[in-house]
Amino acid sequence: MRRRTVLALGVLALAGACGVQAPPRRGELSLAVPGPPGGCGDGVAAGFKSLVEGRGWARAVRIRREAGDGGTALARPGGAGTDLVVADSALLAACALARDPLLVARAVPLARLAGEWEVLVASPDSGYRTFDQFAAALLRDPGGPRVAGGADRGPEHLLLGMTARGLGADPRLLDYVAFGSRAQAVAAVLDGRLALGFGSRREVAPHVRAGRLRPLAVSSAERLPGVDAPTLSESGVRVVFADWTGLIAPRGTPEQDALLELCRAVADTPGWQILCDRNDWTPMWLDGDDFRQWLVGEARRTALLLNDLGLR
């Protein structure tokens, strides 16, 4: 079976902030969450709000839904409070697809906070018992296996494209079935509408334990507890991928250093670790210039991948 290396997108857990003192108290803070509801960004925004308000680091944190890809929020600094945007893999893909230098030219990357690993699962009666069987089917006919995931051009779509590219299959021929959320994609595999799909460990682990789903591979660097499946790297596809979430601010936003200090303080609280454990998020702290440089590289790689998928 011909396999080749693909570049990782969404890499990887770095050391968490430590030794950070409480930041100065702020007035109002506004968090804009782009895209459809139900994603990891909603949970991160809610958790950030709870920790900041609970510690008294801001009088109030307002969360608002931002239609589209977040460009409107990034185009207008200030306002009723300081607008921050909850950025993620899907926002990065949307910007790359539109050839919009949004995250670099019009944004101030503050911090990458956390991410979720993906699990490729199959229906027990689908005939797919191992990742190698899926890989062989993909190489025979890239459009044969229908794979469910979240939104079109979202993290799961990107991950499927990276997997196909790593195997040597043509990503442009893939049959990716997009749902409104990853949870809906998992439900489609559970009820037999589709044989294969991607979900987070939190979404699929109970069904794996009950025998309702069969895990084929995980996107993490190491095997995941509770999911008896090899990593993609073990399976010959050198990909490590996480659906990451972080915070960015519009260029021109005042007190950027203070906002970064606030992000560090939140990531250093025991409550943040508890929140990550409860939601099965992996802390992936990366801040300031390091986060900016990482985003520049990821934007380039995402643009290349979208081109390979025939979506540019």
Secondary structure as GFF3:
##gff-version 3
##sequence-region A 1 312
A	DSSP	beta_strand	26	34	.	.	.	ID=ss1
A	DSSP	alpha_helix	40	54	.	.	.	ID=ss2
A	DSSP	beta_strand	58	66	.	.	.	ID=ss3
A	DSSP	alpha_helix	71	75	.	.	.	ID=ss4
A	DSSP	beta_strand	82	88	.	.	.	ID=ss5
A	DSSP	alpha_helix	89	97	.	.	.	ID=ss6
A	DSSP	alpha_helix	102	105	.	.	.	ID=ss7
A	DSSP	beta_strand	107	122	.	.	.	ID=ss8
A	DSSP	alpha_helix	131	140	.	.	.	ID=ss9
A	DSSP	beta_strand	146	149	.	.	.	ID=ss10
A	DSSP	alpha_helix	155	167	.	.	.	ID=ss11
A	DSSP	three_ten_helix	171	173	.	.	.	ID=ss12
A	DSSP	beta_strand	175	178	.	.	.	ID=ss13
A	DSSP	alpha_helix	182	190	.	.	.	ID=ss14
A	DSSP	beta_strand	196	200	.	.	.	ID=ss15
A	DSSP	alpha_helix	201	209	.	.	.	ID=ss16
A	DSSP	beta_strand	214	218	.	.	.	ID=ss17
A	DSSP	beta_strand	242	250	.	.	.	ID=ss18
A	DSSP	alpha_helix	256	267	.	.	.	ID=ss19
A	DSSP	alpha_helix	270	279	.	.	.	ID=ss20
A	DSSP	beta_strand	282	287	.	.	.	ID=ss21
A	DSSP	alpha_helix	288	308	.	.	.	ID=ss22
###
